[in-house]
Amino acid sequence: MNNELKPYIHVAQYYETDQMKIIHHSNYIRWFEEARVDFLDQIGANYAKLEEAGITSPVLSVEAHYKTMVRFGDSVYVLTEVSSYTGVKLGLTYRVIDVATGELRTTGKSQHCFLNDAGRPVSLKKFKPDVHDSFEKYRDHIFNI
């Protein structure tokens, strides 16, 4: 596990734009997911390995707040941070920041839980203590860009 986390960078693609020539709002949720998977991999909570161990992590809720527009070709950081963690539930926040200007473009958050193969809630502290420790370790990590 690397103690120095790297921010996720996304380059806005042409196909992500809408008729107004800005990134369509639905794509930000996809960017959150891309950044979440990258963040979890960096802290030692790899989705594929969790699933191999019989643990899934569905999205309970997700929201986005749009501040300013992202356009085709813009590069943005999508910064993922742990906002809450109980062992059974995980809350994450997201900040989309323009790489060139440092301007905050979008904020968001998502809530997740951990389930076993039978769809029942599972405590990572009990079933995956190494992953639990990773969430505890990075609970207060803040990206400074």
VOPAGU-2260 file (C-alpha; in pm, 1 decimal, decimal comma):
REM VOPAGU-2260
SITE   aa  ch    i         X         Y         Z
SITE  MET   A    0       0,0       0,0       0,0
SITE  ASN   A    1     138,1     336,6    -105,0
SITE  ASN   A    2     121,7     606,3     163,5
SITE  GLU   A    3     128,6     883,7     -94,9
SITE  LEU   A    4    -197,5     875,2    -287,1
SITE  LYS   A    5    -208,1    1006,8    -640,5
SITE  PRO   A    6    -507,2    1209,7    -756,2
SITE  TYR   A    7    -716,9    1059,8   -1033,2
SITE  ILE   A    8    -700,4    1263,6   -1355,2
SITE  HIS   A    9    -967,5    1247,1   -1624,3
SITE  VAL   A   10    -944,9    1410,0   -1967,2
SITE  ALA   A   11   -1291,6    1511,3   -2087,3
SITE  GLN   A   12   -1380,5    1324,9   -2405,7
SITE  TYR   A   13   -1580,7    1452,5   -2701,8
SITE  TYR   A   14   -1843,5    1178,4   -2665,7
SITE  GLU   A   15   -1911,6    1300,5   -2310,3
SITE  THR   A   16   -2038,7    1638,0   -2433,2
SITE  ASP   A   17   -2399,7    1734,9   -2492,6
SITE  GLN   A   18   -2570,6    1961,0   -2742,2
SITE  MET   A   19   -2448,1    2266,9   -2546,4
SITE  LYS   A   20   -2087,4    2150,6   -2602,3
SITE  ILE   A   21   -2023,8    2092,0   -2231,7
SITE  ILE   A   22   -1984,7    1765,9   -2044,3
SITE  HIS   A   23   -2326,4    1607,2   -1992,6
SITE  HIS   A   24   -2419,8    1593,7   -1624,5
SITE  SER   A   25   -2452,3    1213,5   -1617,6
SITE  ASN   A   26   -2082,1    1169,0   -1691,6
SITE  TYR   A   27   -1973,0    1317,3   -1360,8
SITE  ILE   A   28   -2125,3    1017,0   -1182,4
SITE  ARG   A   29   -1916,9     791,1   -1406,3
SITE  TRP   A   30   -1608,1     997,3   -1321,7
SITE  PHE   A   31   -1684,6     955,4    -951,6
SITE  GLU   A   32   -1691,9     579,1   -1002,9
SITE  GLU   A   33   -1366,1     578,9   -1199,7
SITE  ALA   A   34   -1199,3     783,3    -925,6
SITE  ARG   A   35   -1350,6     566,9    -650,2
SITE  VAL   A   36   -1216,7     245,6    -803,5
SITE  ASP   A   37    -873,6     407,9    -843,9
SITE  PHE   A   38    -875,0     540,8    -485,1
SITE  LEU   A   39    -980,6     205,8    -338,2
SITE  ASP   A   40    -712,8      28,2    -537,7
SITE  GLN   A   41    -448,4     270,9    -409,2
SITE  ILE   A   42    -544,4     220,6     -44,4
SITE  GLY   A   43    -556,5    -160,5     -68,0
SITE  ALA   A   44    -932,8    -209,3    -102,3
SITE  ASN   A   45    -935,2    -336,9    -461,1
SITE  TYR   A   46   -1290,8    -405,5    -585,3
SITE  ALA   A   47   -1197,1    -721,3    -775,2
SITE  LYS   A   48   -1024,9    -871,1    -470,1
SITE  LEU   A   49   -1321,7    -785,2    -248,5
SITE  GLU   A   50   -1554,4    -955,5    -495,4
SITE  GLU   A   51   -1326,0   -1260,8    -510,0
SITE  ALA   A   52   -1362,5   -1275,1    -129,9
SITE  GLY   A   53   -1743,0   -1270,7    -169,9
SITE  ILE   A   54   -1794,9    -905,3     -75,5
SITE  THR   A   55   -1977,4    -653,5    -293,7
SITE  SER   A   56   -2019,4    -281,1    -237,7
SITE  PRO   A   57   -2334,9    -143,3    -396,9
SITE  VAL   A   58   -2407,4     226,3    -425,0
SITE  LEU   A   59   -2679,5     333,9    -181,8
SITE  SER   A   60   -2691,2     695,3    -299,4
SITE  VAL   A   61   -2496,2     937,9    -513,1
SITE  GLU   A   62   -2525,3    1309,1    -577,1
SITE  ALA   A   63   -2342,6    1581,4    -765,2
SITE  HIS   A   64   -2340,9    1959,0    -736,0
SITE  TYR   A   65   -2229,9    2139,3   -1050,1
SITE  LYS   A   66   -2035,6    2462,2    -997,5
SITE  THR   A   67   -1885,7    2544,0   -1337,7
SITE  MET   A   68   -1870,3    2366,6   -1672,3
SITE  VAL   A   69   -1614,1    2116,6   -1793,9
SITE  ARG   A   70   -1559,4    2112,2   -2168,8
SITE  PHE   A   71   -1411,5    1869,1   -2418,9
SITE  GLY   A   72   -1034,5    1843,4   -2375,4
SITE  ASP   A   73   -1025,5    1979,7   -2019,9
SITE  SER   A   74    -822,6    1777,2   -1771,7
SITE  VAL   A   75    -968,5    1748,8   -1423,9
SITE  TYR   A   76    -863,8    1595,5   -1097,1
SITE  VAL   A   77   -1137,8    1383,9    -943,4
SITE  LEU   A   78   -1038,1    1373,3    -577,7
SITE  THR   A   79   -1195,1    1099,6    -366,4
SITE  GLU   A   80   -1193,5    1115,1      11,7
SITE  VAL   A   81   -1350,5     904,6     286,8
SITE  SER   A   82   -1618,1    1109,0     466,4
SITE  SER   A   83   -1753,1     830,2     688,0
SITE  TYR   A   84   -1682,2     467,1     758,0
SITE  THR   A   85   -1846,6     225,1    1001,9
SITE  GLY   A   86   -1709,7    -109,6     884,1
SITE  VAL   A   87   -2042,1    -186,0     713,5
SITE  LYS   A   88   -2107,2     147,8     539,8
SITE  LEU   A   89   -1874,2     382,0     353,1
SITE  GLY   A   90   -1927,3     746,4     261,0
SITE  LEU   A   91   -1709,3     918,4       2,8
SITE  THR   A   92   -1683,4    1276,6    -119,0
SITE  TYR   A   93   -1560,6    1394,9    -456,0
SITE  ARG   A   94   -1413,3    1719,9    -582,6
SITE  VAL   A   95   -1366,6    1779,6    -954,7
SITE  ILE   A   96   -1095,2    2041,4    -998,7
SITE  ASP   A   97    -962,0    2184,0   -1325,2
SITE  VAL   A   98    -596,4    2080,8   -1361,9
SITE  ALA   A   99    -497,6    2398,1   -1548,5
SITE  THR   A  100    -677,8    2659,0   -1338,0
SITE  GLY   A  101    -738,5    2490,9   -1002,7
SITE  GLU   A  102   -1104,6    2592,3   -1027,5
SITE  LEU   A  103   -1358,5    2373,8    -847,4
SITE  ARG   A  104   -1597,0    2240,3   -1112,7
SITE  THR   A  105   -1815,6    1988,6    -928,9
SITE  THR   A  106   -1858,1    1832,0    -586,8
SITE  GLY   A  107   -2032,7    1510,8    -497,9
SITE  LYS   A  108   -2077,2    1229,2    -255,6
SITE  SER   A  109   -2176,1     866,5    -251,7
SITE  GLN   A  110   -2281,4     613,8      10,4
SITE  HIS   A  111   -2199,5     243,1     -11,0
SITE  CYS   A  112   -2238,8     -67,3     200,8
SITE  PHE   A  113   -2064,9    -402,2     209,7
SITE  LEU   A  114   -2261,6    -720,7     145,1
SITE  ASN   A  115   -2179,0   -1091,2     137,1
SITE  ASP   A  116   -2277,6   -1324,0    -148,3
SITE  ALA   A  117   -2621,1   -1371,9      12,3
SITE  GLY   A  118   -2683,2    -995,7       1,6
SITE  ARG   A  119   -2651,8    -954,6     379,2
SITE  PRO   A  120   -2452,7    -671,5     539,6
SITE  VAL   A  121   -2098,5    -767,2     632,0
SITE  SER   A  122   -1847,5    -600,1     862,4
SITE  LEU   A  123   -1509,6    -554,4     700,6
SITE  LYS   A  124   -1353,6    -538,4    1046,3
SITE  LYS   A  125   -1449,8    -903,4    1092,7
SITE  PHE   A  126   -1423,4   -1044,2     738,9
SITE  LYS   A  127   -1150,4    -830,6     578,2
SITE  PRO   A  128    -951,4    -666,3     859,4
SITE  ASP   A  129    -675,6    -554,8     621,2
SITE  VAL   A  130    -927,7    -358,0     413,1
SITE  HIS   A  131   -1091,7    -226,3     730,4
SITE  ASP   A  132    -751,1     -99,1     845,3
SITE  SER   A  133    -701,6      75,6     510,0
SITE  PHE   A  134   -1028,9     265,7     545,7
SITE  GLU   A  135    -938,0     359,6     901,6
SITE  LYS   A  136    -593,4     477,6     791,0
SITE  TYR   A  137    -724,8     696,6     507,1
SITE  ARG   A  138   -1040,0     821,2     682,2
SITE  ASP   A  139    -889,5    1168,1     733,9
SITE  HIS   A  140    -679,1    1186,8     416,4
SITE  ILE   A  141    -732,3    1512,4     226,0
SITE  PHE   A  142    -589,4    1578,0    -118,7
SITE  ASN   A  143    -407,7    1910,4    -139,3
SITE  ILE   A  144    -386,2    2019,3    -501,7
